[in-house]
Amino acid sequence: MWNPLSWVMEAAAVMALVLANGGGEGPDWQDFVGIIVLLIINSTISFIEENNARNAASALMERLSPKTRMS
């Protein structure tokens, strides 16, 4: 997870734990868990898309590779 959106979401998750809701309440666990779930979904989708792109690039490179024929 090395992109600005992930960094902001990670910072928001940490802030949900560190900052209290006010009035002496504890951390906001619901927000923290929600943000972590969204991060996991985001990273899963990114992994799948990157894997598909890698497979497509490999298939294109294989198709474009020169082939020799013996006469």
N, CA, C and O atoms as a Maestro MAE file, in Angstrom:
{
 s_m_m2io_version
 :::
 2.0.0
}

f_m_ct {
 s_m_title
 :::
 protein
 m_atom[284] {
  # First column is atom index #
  i_m_mmod_type
  r_m_x_coord
  r_m_y_coord
  r_m_z_coord
  i_m_residue_number
  s_m_chain_name
  s_m_pdb_residue_name
  s_m_pdb_atom_name
  i_m_atomic_number
  :::
  1 25 0.854 -1.168 0.000 1 A "MET " " N  " 7
  2 3 0.000 0.000 0.000 1 A "MET " " CA " 6
  3 2 0.903 1.235 0.000 1 A "MET " " C  " 6
  4 15 1.148 1.848 1.039 1 A "MET " " O  " 8
  5 25 1.368 1.566 -1.143 2 A "TRP " " N  " 7
  6 3 2.324 2.650 -1.260 2 A "TRP " " CA " 6
  7 2 1.765 3.721 -2.192 2 A "TRP " " C  " 6
  8 15 2.313 3.965 -3.266 2 A "TRP " " O  " 8
  9 25 0.680 4.351 -1.777 3 A "ASN " " N  " 7
  10 3 0.129 5.454 -2.539 3 A "ASN " " CA " 6
  11 2 -0.508 6.461 -1.572 3 A "ASN " " C  " 6
  12 15 -0.812 6.120 -0.429 3 A "ASN " " O  " 8
  13 25 -0.704 7.683 -2.027 4 A "PRO " " N  " 7
  14 3 -1.215 8.734 -1.130 4 A "PRO " " CA " 6
  15 2 -2.574 8.420 -0.500 4 A "PRO " " C  " 6
  16 15 -2.811 8.774 0.655 4 A "PRO " " O  " 8
  17 25 -3.456 7.769 -1.233 5 A "LEU " " N  " 7
  18 3 -4.770 7.440 -0.669 5 A "LEU " " CA " 6
  19 2 -4.621 6.502 0.529 5 A "LEU " " C  " 6
  20 15 -5.275 6.693 1.555 5 A "LEU " " O  " 8
  21 25 -3.774 5.505 0.401 6 A "SER " " N  " 7
  22 3 -3.545 4.576 1.510 6 A "SER " " CA " 6
  23 2 -2.927 5.288 2.700 6 A "SER " " C  " 6
  24 15 -3.287 5.015 3.845 6 A "SER " " O  " 8
  25 25 -2.002 6.196 2.440 7 A "TRP " " N  " 7
  26 3 -1.364 6.943 3.535 7 A "TRP " " CA " 6
  27 2 -2.393 7.743 4.313 7 A "TRP " " C  " 6
  28 15 -2.373 7.767 5.544 7 A "TRP " " O  " 8
  29 25 -3.300 8.404 3.587 8 A "VAL " " N  " 7
  30 3 -4.332 9.207 4.254 8 A "VAL " " CA " 6
  31 2 -5.265 8.311 5.061 8 A "VAL " " C  " 6
  32 15 -5.653 8.656 6.177 8 A "VAL " " O  " 8
  33 25 -5.623 7.162 4.495 9 A "MET " " N  " 7
  34 3 -6.514 6.251 5.208 9 A "MET " " CA " 6
  35 2 -5.827 5.665 6.442 9 A "MET " " C  " 6
  36 15 -6.461 5.494 7.483 9 A "MET " " O  " 8
  37 25 -4.534 5.357 6.327 10 A "GLU " " N  " 7
  38 3 -3.796 4.856 7.486 10 A "GLU " " CA " 6
  39 2 -3.712 5.922 8.571 10 A "GLU " " C  " 6
  40 15 -3.856 5.622 9.756 10 A "GLU " " O  " 8
  41 25 -3.478 7.164 8.166 11 A "ALA " " N  " 7
  42 3 -3.426 8.263 9.136 11 A "ALA " " CA " 6
  43 2 -4.795 8.444 9.809 11 A "ALA " " C  " 6
  44 15 -4.869 8.697 11.011 11 A "ALA " " O  " 8
  45 25 -5.866 8.314 9.034 12 A "ALA " " N  " 7
  46 3 -7.207 8.442 9.609 12 A "ALA " " CA " 6
  47 2 -7.481 7.316 10.605 12 A "ALA " " C  " 6
  48 15 -8.120 7.541 11.632 12 A "ALA " " O  " 8
  49 25 -7.002 6.105 10.308 13 A "ALA " " N  " 7
  50 3 -7.193 4.978 11.236 13 A "ALA " " CA " 6
  51 2 -6.452 5.230 12.542 13 A "ALA " " C  " 6
  52 15 -6.979 4.981 13.626 13 A "ALA " " O  " 8
  53 25 -5.221 5.727 12.426 14 A "VAL " " N  " 7
  54 3 -4.444 6.021 13.638 14 A "VAL " " CA " 6
  55 2 -5.117 7.134 14.433 14 A "VAL " " C  " 6
  56 15 -5.201 7.064 15.659 14 A "VAL " " O  " 8
  57 25 -5.593 8.154 13.735 15 A "MET " " N  " 7
  58 3 -6.255 9.269 14.429 15 A "MET " " CA " 6
  59 2 -7.534 8.805 15.110 15 A "MET " " C  " 6
  60 15 -7.885 9.314 16.175 15 A "MET " " O  " 8
  61 25 -8.240 7.843 14.508 16 A "ALA " " N  " 7
  62 3 -9.462 7.323 15.137 16 A "ALA " " CA " 6
  63 2 -9.138 6.638 16.462 16 A "ALA " " C  " 6
  64 15 -9.945 6.658 17.391 16 A "ALA " " O  " 8
  65 25 -7.954 6.033 16.544 17 A "LEU " " N  " 7
  66 3 -7.568 5.388 17.798 17 A "LEU " " CA " 6
  67 2 -6.995 6.374 18.810 17 A "LEU " " C  " 6
  68 15 -7.274 6.286 20.005 17 A "LEU " " O  " 8
  69 25 -6.195 7.311 18.319 18 A "VAL " " N  " 7
  70 3 -5.487 8.220 19.220 18 A "VAL " " CA " 6
  71 2 -6.411 9.291 19.788 18 A "VAL " " C  " 6
  72 15 -6.386 9.577 20.985 18 A "VAL " " O  " 8
  73 25 -7.215 9.869 18.926 19 A "LEU " " N  " 7
  74 3 -8.085 10.963 19.370 19 A "LEU " " CA " 6
  75 2 -9.374 10.414 19.949 19 A "LEU " " C  " 6
  76 15 -10.007 9.539 19.358 19 A "LEU " " O  " 8
  77 25 -9.751 10.916 21.079 20 A "ALA " " N  " 7
  78 3 -11.006 10.499 21.706 20 A "ALA " " CA " 6
  79 2 -12.162 11.253 21.059 20 A "ALA " " C  " 6
  80 15 -11.971 12.288 20.421 20 A "ALA " " O  " 8
  81 25 -13.361 10.713 21.238 21 A "ASN " " N  " 7
  82 3 -14.556 11.347 20.686 21 A "ASN " " CA " 6
  83 2 -14.919 12.632 21.416 21 A "ASN " " C  " 6
  84 15 -15.798 13.370 20.972 21 A "ASN " " O  " 8
  85 25 -14.272 12.896 22.493 22 A "GLY " " N  " 7
  86 3 -14.616 14.060 23.305 22 A "GLY " " CA " 6
  87 2 -15.422 13.618 24.513 22 A "GLY " " C  " 6
  88 15 -16.045 12.557 24.498 22 A "GLY " " O  " 8
  89 25 -15.409 14.413 25.531 23 A "GLY " " N  " 7
  90 3 -16.180 14.084 26.719 23 A "GLY " " CA " 6
  91 2 -15.605 12.915 27.503 23 A "GLY " " C  " 6
  92 15 -16.329 12.238 28.232 23 A "GLY " " O  " 8
  93 25 -14.312 12.675 27.357 24 A "GLY " " N  " 7
  94 3 -13.687 11.600 28.112 24 A "GLY " " CA " 6
  95 2 -13.943 10.211 27.560 24 A "GLY " " C  " 6
  96 15 -13.675 9.220 28.241 24 A "GLY " " O  " 8
  97 25 -14.452 10.117 26.352 25 A "GLU " " N  " 7
  98 3 -14.716 8.807 25.752 25 A "GLU " " CA " 6
  99 2 -13.436 8.225 25.174 25 A "GLU " " C  " 6
  100 15 -12.467 8.944 24.928 25 A "GLU " " O  " 8
  101 25 -13.442 6.940 24.965 26 A "GLY " " N  " 7
  102 3 -12.282 6.245 24.420 26 A "GLY " " CA " 6
  103 2 -12.197 6.366 22.910 26 A "GLY " " C  " 6
  104 15 -12.932 7.136 22.291 26 A "GLY " " O  " 8
  105 25 -11.295 5.598 22.327 27 A "PRO " " N  " 7
  106 3 -11.102 5.637 20.880 27 A "PRO " " CA " 6
  107 2 -12.356 5.224 20.125 27 A "PRO " " C  " 6
  108 15 -13.232 4.544 20.659 27 A "PRO " " O  " 8
  109 25 -12.417 5.646 18.891 28 A "ASP " " N  " 7
  110 3 -13.561 5.330 18.036 28 A "ASP " " CA " 6
  111 2 -13.268 4.029 17.277 28 A "ASP " " C  " 6
  112 15 -12.761 4.056 16.155 28 A "ASP " " O  " 8
  113 25 -13.591 2.907 17.897 29 A "TRP " " N  " 7
  114 3 -13.265 1.604 17.321 29 A "TRP " " CA " 6
  115 2 -14.049 1.321 16.058 29 A "TRP " " C  " 6
  116 15 -13.531 0.667 15.154 29 A "TRP " " O  " 8
  117 25 -15.277 1.790 15.967 30 A "GLN " " N  " 7
  118 3 -16.081 1.532 14.768 30 A "GLN " " CA " 6
  119 2 -15.453 2.179 13.546 30 A "GLN " " C  " 6
  120 15 -15.362 1.553 12.490 30 A "GLN " " O  " 8
  121 25 -15.020 3.419 13.677 31 A "ASP " " N  " 7
  122 3 -14.358 4.085 12.559 31 A "ASP " " CA " 6
  123 2 -13.046 3.395 12.210 31 A "ASP " " C  " 6
  124 15 -12.733 3.208 11.035 31 A "ASP " " O  " 8
  125 25 -12.277 3.015 13.233 32 A "PHE " " N  " 7
  126 3 -11.001 2.344 13.004 32 A "PHE " " CA " 6
  127 2 -11.199 1.053 12.210 32 A "PHE " " C  " 6
  128 15 -10.511 0.819 11.217 32 A "PHE " " O  " 8
  129 25 -12.130 0.227 12.644 33 A "VAL " " N  " 7
  130 3 -12.386 -1.050 11.964 33 A "VAL " " CA " 6
  131 2 -12.899 -0.798 10.545 33 A "VAL " " C  " 6
  132 15 -12.502 -1.497 9.613 33 A "VAL " " O  " 8
  133 25 -13.770 0.186 10.377 34 A "GLY " " N  " 7
  134 3 -14.274 0.516 9.039 34 A "GLY " " CA " 6
  135 2 -13.171 0.946 8.096 34 A "GLY " " C  " 6
  136 15 -13.147 0.538 6.935 34 A "GLY " " O  " 8
  137 25 -12.263 1.763 8.582 35 A "ILE " " N  " 7
  138 3 -11.155 2.224 7.752 35 A "ILE " " CA " 6
  139 2 -10.234 1.065 7.402 35 A "ILE " " C  " 6
  140 15 -9.790 0.956 6.259 35 A "ILE " " O  " 8
  141 25 -9.939 0.200 8.364 36 A "ILE " " N  " 7
  142 3 -9.073 -0.958 8.107 36 A "ILE " " CA " 6
  143 2 -9.720 -1.890 7.083 36 A "ILE " " C  " 6
  144 15 -9.034 -2.404 6.199 36 A "ILE " " O  " 8
  145 25 -11.019 -2.111 7.192 37 A "VAL " " N  " 7
  146 3 -11.723 -2.952 6.217 37 A "VAL " " CA " 6
  147 2 -11.615 -2.345 4.824 37 A "VAL " " C  " 6
  148 15 -11.362 -3.060 3.854 37 A "VAL " " O  " 8
  149 25 -11.805 -1.027 4.716 38 A "LEU " " N  " 7
  150 3 -11.673 -0.365 3.419 38 A "LEU " " CA " 6
  151 2 -10.249 -0.469 2.873 38 A "LEU " " C  " 6
  152 15 -10.061 -0.638 1.668 38 A "LEU " " O  " 8
  153 25 -9.255 -0.369 3.740 39 A "LEU " " N  " 7
  154 3 -7.864 -0.539 3.309 39 A "LEU " " CA " 6
  155 2 -7.621 -1.952 2.773 39 A "LEU " " C  " 6
  156 15 -6.935 -2.125 1.765 39 A "LEU " " O  " 8
  157 25 -8.172 -2.943 3.433 40 A "ILE " " N  " 7
  158 3 -8.006 -4.326 2.982 40 A "ILE " " CA " 6
  159 2 -8.691 -4.534 1.637 40 A "ILE " " C  " 6
  160 15 -8.130 -5.170 0.746 40 A "ILE " " O  " 8
  161 25 -9.888 -4.005 1.490 41 A "ILE " " N  " 7
  162 3 -10.598 -4.111 0.208 41 A "ILE " " CA " 6
  163 2 -9.807 -3.411 -0.889 41 A "ILE " " C  " 6
  164 15 -9.649 -3.950 -1.984 41 A "ILE " " O  " 8
  165 25 -9.306 -2.203 -0.595 42 A "ASN " " N  " 7
  166 3 -8.532 -1.444 -1.570 42 A "ASN " " CA " 6
  167 2 -7.276 -2.194 -1.991 42 A "ASN " " C  " 6
  168 15 -6.960 -2.259 -3.178 42 A "ASN " " O  " 8
  169 25 -6.560 -2.760 -1.025 43 A "SER " " N  " 7
  170 3 -5.325 -3.470 -1.364 43 A "SER " " CA " 6
  171 2 -5.621 -4.764 -2.117 43 A "SER " " C  " 6
  172 15 -4.835 -5.161 -2.978 43 A "SER " " O  " 8
  173 25 -6.727 -5.427 -1.817 44 A "THR " " N  " 7
  174 3 -7.098 -6.643 -2.542 44 A "THR " " CA " 6
  175 2 -7.424 -6.327 -3.996 44 A "THR " " C  " 6
  176 15 -6.967 -7.024 -4.902 44 A "THR " " O  " 8
  177 25 -8.207 -5.289 -4.218 45 A "ILE " " N  " 7
  178 3 -8.543 -4.893 -5.586 45 A "ILE " " CA " 6
  179 2 -7.289 -4.466 -6.338 45 A "ILE " " C  " 6
  180 15 -7.123 -4.816 -7.506 45 A "ILE " " O  " 8
  181 25 -6.415 -3.724 -5.696 46 A "SER " " N  " 7
  182 3 -5.166 -3.287 -6.337 46 A "SER " " CA " 6
  183 2 -4.300 -4.488 -6.707 46 A "SER " " C  " 6
  184 15 -3.713 -4.524 -7.788 46 A "SER " " O  " 8
  185 25 -4.221 -5.468 -5.812 47 A "PHE " " N  " 7
  186 3 -3.429 -6.667 -6.092 47 A "PHE " " CA " 6
  187 2 -3.982 -7.411 -7.296 47 A "PHE " " C  " 6
  188 15 -3.221 -7.831 -8.167 47 A "PHE " " O  " 8
  189 25 -5.289 -7.576 -7.355 48 A "ILE " " N  " 7
  190 3 -5.919 -8.291 -8.469 48 A "ILE " " CA " 6
  191 2 -5.681 -7.547 -9.777 48 A "ILE " " C  " 6
  192 15 -5.328 -8.168 -10.779 48 A "ILE " " O  " 8
  193 25 -5.867 -6.230 -9.788 49 A "GLU " " N  " 7
  194 3 -5.649 -5.450 -10.997 49 A "GLU " " CA " 6
  195 2 -4.188 -5.506 -11.443 49 A "GLU " " C  " 6
  196 15 -3.905 -5.633 -12.634 49 A "GLU " " O  " 8
  197 25 -3.272 -5.414 -10.500 50 A "GLU " " N  " 7
  198 3 -1.857 -5.464 -10.843 50 A "GLU " " CA " 6
  199 2 -1.477 -6.836 -11.387 50 A "GLU " " C  " 6
  200 15 -0.691 -6.937 -12.329 50 A "GLU " " O  " 8
  201 25 -2.024 -7.877 -10.806 51 A "ASN " " N  " 7
  202 3 -1.762 -9.232 -11.284 51 A "ASN " " CA " 6
  203 2 -2.298 -9.418 -12.705 51 A "ASN " " C  " 6
  204 15 -1.622 -10.002 -13.551 51 A "ASN " " O  " 8
  205 25 -3.508 -8.924 -12.968 52 A "ASN " " N  " 7
  206 3 -4.081 -9.017 -14.308 52 A "ASN " " CA " 6
  207 2 -3.245 -8.237 -15.316 52 A "ASN " " C  " 6
  208 15 -3.034 -8.702 -16.436 52 A "ASN " " O  " 8
  209 25 -2.771 -7.060 -14.932 53 A "ALA " " N  " 7
  210 3 -1.936 -6.260 -15.830 53 A "ALA " " CA " 6
  211 2 -0.614 -6.970 -16.100 53 A "ALA " " C  " 6
  212 15 -0.127 -6.959 -17.231 53 A "ALA " " O  " 8
  213 25 -0.032 -7.583 -15.081 54 A "ARG " " N  " 7
  214 3 1.227 -8.320 -15.254 54 A "ARG " " CA " 6
  215 2 1.023 -9.491 -16.215 54 A "ARG " " C  " 6
  216 15 1.858 -9.732 -17.087 54 A "ARG " " O  " 8
  217 25 -0.075 -10.211 -16.058 55 A "ASN " " N  " 7
  218 3 -0.362 -11.337 -16.948 55 A "ASN " " CA " 6
  219 2 -0.579 -10.861 -18.377 55 A "ASN " " C  " 6
  220 15 -0.110 -11.505 -19.315 55 A "ASN " " O  " 8
  221 25 -1.277 -9.753 -18.561 56 A "ALA " " N  " 7
  222 3 -1.515 -9.220 -19.902 56 A "ALA " " CA " 6
  223 2 -0.204 -8.771 -20.540 56 A "ALA " " C  " 6
  224 15 0.025 -9.016 -21.724 56 A "ALA " " O  " 8
  225 25 0.651 -8.120 -19.765 57 A "ALA " " N  " 7
  226 3 1.940 -7.676 -20.297 57 A "ALA " " CA " 6
  227 2 2.807 -8.878 -20.669 57 A "ALA " " C  " 6
  228 15 3.491 -8.849 -21.692 57 A "ALA " " O  " 8
  229 25 2.788 -9.907 -19.873 58 A "SER " " N  " 7
  230 3 3.557 -11.117 -20.184 58 A "SER " " CA " 6
  231 2 3.041 -11.778 -21.461 58 A "SER " " C  " 6
  232 15 3.826 -12.222 -22.299 58 A "SER " " O  " 8
  233 25 1.726 -11.840 -21.601 59 A "ALA " " N  " 7
  234 3 1.142 -12.434 -22.809 59 A "ALA " " CA " 6
  235 2 1.504 -11.614 -24.040 59 A "ALA " " C  " 6
  236 15 1.805 -12.185 -25.088 59 A "ALA " " O  " 8
  237 25 1.483 -10.303 -23.938 60 A "LEU " " N  " 7
  238 3 1.865 -9.455 -25.075 60 A "LEU " " CA " 6
  239 2 3.338 -9.626 -25.425 60 A "LEU " " C  " 6
  240 15 3.696 -9.712 -26.599 60 A "LEU " " O  " 8
  241 25 4.185 -9.674 -24.412 61 A "MET " " N  " 7
  242 3 5.612 -9.842 -24.671 61 A "MET " " CA " 6
  243 2 5.895 -11.202 -25.310 61 A "MET " " C  " 6
  244 15 6.737 -11.313 -26.201 61 A "MET " " O  " 8
  245 25 5.192 -12.222 -24.852 62 A "GLU " " N  " 7
  246 3 5.381 -13.553 -25.428 62 A "GLU " " CA " 6
  247 2 4.923 -13.585 -26.875 62 A "GLU " " C  " 6
  248 15 5.546 -14.224 -27.722 62 A "GLU " " O  " 8
  249 25 3.840 -12.896 -27.147 63 A "ARG " " N  " 7
  250 3 3.294 -12.875 -28.505 63 A "ARG " " CA " 6
  251 2 4.182 -12.084 -29.453 63 A "ARG " " C  " 6
  252 15 4.263 -12.394 -30.642 63 A "ARG " " O  " 8
  253 25 4.850 -11.056 -28.923 64 A "LEU " " N  " 7
  254 3 5.690 -10.207 -29.758 64 A "LEU " " CA " 6
  255 2 7.118 -10.709 -29.878 64 A "LEU " " C  " 6
  256 15 7.894 -10.166 -30.664 64 A "LEU " " O  " 8
  257 25 7.482 -11.732 -29.116 65 A "SER " " N  " 7
  258 3 8.850 -12.225 -29.178 65 A "SER " " CA " 6
  259 2 9.131 -12.843 -30.544 65 A "SER " " C  " 6
  260 15 8.273 -13.513 -31.118 65 A "SER " " O  " 8
  261 25 10.325 -12.617 -31.055 66 A "PRO " " N  " 7
  262 3 10.638 -13.155 -32.382 66 A "PRO " " CA " 6
  263 2 10.714 -14.682 -32.342 66 A "PRO " " C  " 6
  264 15 11.201 -15.285 -31.386 66 A "PRO " " O  " 8
  265 25 10.221 -15.261 -33.394 67 A "LYS " " N  " 7
  266 3 10.254 -16.720 -33.507 67 A "LYS " " CA " 6
  267 2 11.055 -17.066 -34.763 67 A "LYS " " C  " 6
  268 15 10.816 -16.501 -35.830 67 A "LYS " " O  " 8
  269 25 11.999 -17.987 -34.635 68 A "THR " " N  " 7
  270 3 12.811 -18.386 -35.782 68 A "THR " " CA " 6
  271 2 12.304 -19.705 -36.330 68 A "THR " " C  " 6
  272 15 11.800 -20.556 -35.597 68 A "THR " " O  " 8
  273 25 12.452 -19.853 -37.647 69 A "ARG " " N  " 7
  274 3 12.058 -21.089 -38.302 69 A "ARG " " CA " 6
  275 2 13.242 -21.618 -39.078 69 A "ARG " " C  " 6
  276 15 13.976 -20.870 -39.723 69 A "ARG " " O  " 8
  277 25 13.406 -22.893 -39.002 70 A "MET " " N  " 7
  278 3 14.457 -23.537 -39.759 70 A "MET " " CA " 6
  279 2 13.883 -23.964 -41.116 70 A "MET " " C  " 6
  280 15 12.840 -24.615 -41.174 70 A "MET " " O  " 8
  281 25 14.561 -23.600 -42.194 71 A "SER " " N  " 7
  282 3 14.084 -23.960 -43.526 71 A "SER " " CA " 6
  283 2 14.735 -25.216 -44.031 71 A "SER " " C  " 6
  284 15 14.444 -25.659 -45.142 71 A "SER " " O  " 8
  :::
 }
 m_bond[283] {
  # First column is bond index #
  i_m_from
  i_m_to
  i_m_order
  :::
  1 1 2 1
  2 2 3 1
  3 3 4 2
  4 3 5 1
  5 5 6 1
  6 6 7 1
  7 7 8 2
  8 7 9 1
  9 9 10 1
  10 10 11 1
  11 11 12 2
  12 11 13 1
  13 13 14 1
  14 14 15 1
  15 15 16 2
  16 15 17 1
  17 17 18 1
  18 18 19 1
  19 19 20 2
  20 19 21 1
  21 21 22 1
  22 22 23 1
  23 23 24 2
  24 23 25 1
  25 25 26 1
  26 26 27 1
  27 27 28 2
  28 27 29 1
  29 29 30 1
  30 30 31 1
  31 31 32 2
  32 31 33 1
  33 33 34 1
  34 34 35 1
  35 35 36 2
  36 35 37 1
  37 37 38 1
  38 38 39 1
  39 39 40 2
  40 39 41 1
  41 41 42 1
  42 42 43 1
  43 43 44 2
  44 43 45 1
  45 45 46 1
  46 46 47 1
  47 47 48 2
  48 47 49 1
  49 49 50 1
  50 50 51 1
  51 51 52 2
  52 51 53 1
  53 53 54 1
  54 54 55 1
  55 55 56 2
  56 55 57 1
  57 57 58 1
  58 58 59 1
  59 59 60 2
  60 59 61 1
  61 61 62 1
  62 62 63 1
  63 63 64 2
  64 63 65 1
  65 65 66 1
  66 66 67 1
  67 67 68 2
  68 67 69 1
  69 69 70 1
  70 70 71 1
  71 71 72 2
  72 71 73 1
  73 73 74 1
  74 74 75 1
  75 75 76 2
  76 75 77 1
  77 77 78 1
  78 78 79 1
  79 79 80 2
  80 79 81 1
  81 81 82 1
  82 82 83 1
  83 83 84 2
  84 83 85 1
  85 85 86 1
  86 86 87 1
  87 87 88 2
  88 87 89 1
  89 89 90 1
  90 90 91 1
  91 91 92 2
  92 91 93 1
  93 93 94 1
  94 94 95 1
  95 95 96 2
  96 95 97 1
  97 97 98 1
  98 98 99 1
  99 99 100 2
  100 99 101 1
  101 101 102 1
  102 102 103 1
  103 103 104 2
  104 103 105 1
  105 105 106 1
  106 106 107 1
  107 107 108 2
  108 107 109 1
  109 109 110 1
  110 110 111 1
  111 111 112 2
  112 111 113 1
  113 113 114 1
  114 114 115 1
  115 115 116 2
  116 115 117 1
  117 117 118 1
  118 118 119 1
  119 119 120 2
  120 119 121 1
  121 121 122 1
  122 122 123 1
  123 123 124 2
  124 123 125 1
  125 125 126 1
  126 126 127 1
  127 127 128 2
  128 127 129 1
  129 129 130 1
  130 130 131 1
  131 131 132 2
  132 131 133 1
  133 133 134 1
  134 134 135 1
  135 135 136 2
  136 135 137 1
  137 137 138 1
  138 138 139 1
  139 139 140 2
  140 139 141 1
  141 141 142 1
  142 142 143 1
  143 143 144 2
  144 143 145 1
  145 145 146 1
  146 146 147 1
  147 147 148 2
  148 147 149 1
  149 149 150 1
  150 150 151 1
  151 151 152 2
  152 151 153 1
  153 153 154 1
  154 154 155 1
  155 155 156 2
  156 155 157 1
  157 157 158 1
  158 158 159 1
  159 159 160 2
  160 159 161 1
  161 161 162 1
  162 162 163 1
  163 163 164 2
  164 163 165 1
  165 165 166 1
  166 166 167 1
  167 167 168 2
  168 167 169 1
  169 169 170 1
  170 170 171 1
  171 171 172 2
  172 171 173 1
  173 173 174 1
  174 174 175 1
  175 175 176 2
  176 175 177 1
  177 177 178 1
  178 178 179 1
  179 179 180 2
  180 179 181 1
  181 181 182 1
  182 182 183 1
  183 183 184 2
  184 183 185 1
  185 185 186 1
  186 186 187 1
  187 187 188 2
  188 187 189 1
  189 189 190 1
  190 190 191 1
  191 191 192 2
  192 191 193 1
  193 193 194 1
  194 194 195 1
  195 195 196 2
  196 195 197 1
  197 197 198 1
  198 198 199 1
  199 199 200 2
  200 199 201 1
  201 201 202 1
  202 202 203 1
  203 203 204 2
  204 203 205 1
  205 205 206 1
  206 206 207 1
  207 207 208 2
  208 207 209 1
  209 209 210 1
  210 210 211 1
  211 211 212 2
  212 211 213 1
  213 213 214 1
  214 214 215 1
  215 215 216 2
  216 215 217 1
  217 217 218 1
  218 218 219 1
  219 219 220 2
  220 219 221 1
  221 221 222 1
  222 222 223 1
  223 223 224 2
  224 223 225 1
  225 225 226 1
  226 226 227 1
  227 227 228 2
  228 227 229 1
  229 229 230 1
  230 230 231 1
  231 231 232 2
  232 231 233 1
  233 233 234 1
  234 234 235 1
  235 235 236 2
  236 235 237 1
  237 237 238 1
  238 238 239 1
  239 239 240 2
  240 239 241 1
  241 241 242 1
  242 242 243 1
  243 243 244 2
  244 243 245 1
  245 245 246 1
  246 246 247 1
  247 247 248 2
  248 247 249 1
  249 249 250 1
  250 250 251 1
  251 251 252 2
  252 251 253 1
  253 253 254 1
  254 254 255 1
  255 255 256 2
  256 255 257 1
  257 257 258 1
  258 258 259 1
  259 259 260 2
  260 259 261 1
  261 261 262 1
  262 262 263 1
  263 263 264 2
  264 263 265 1
  265 265 266 1
  266 266 267 1
  267 267 268 2
  268 267 269 1
  269 269 270 1
  270 270 271 1
  271 271 272 2
  272 271 273 1
  273 273 274 1
  274 274 275 1
  275 275 276 2
  276 275 277 1
  277 277 278 1
  278 278 279 1
  279 279 280 2
  280 279 281 1
  281 281 282 1
  282 282 283 1
  283 283 284 2
  :::
 }
}
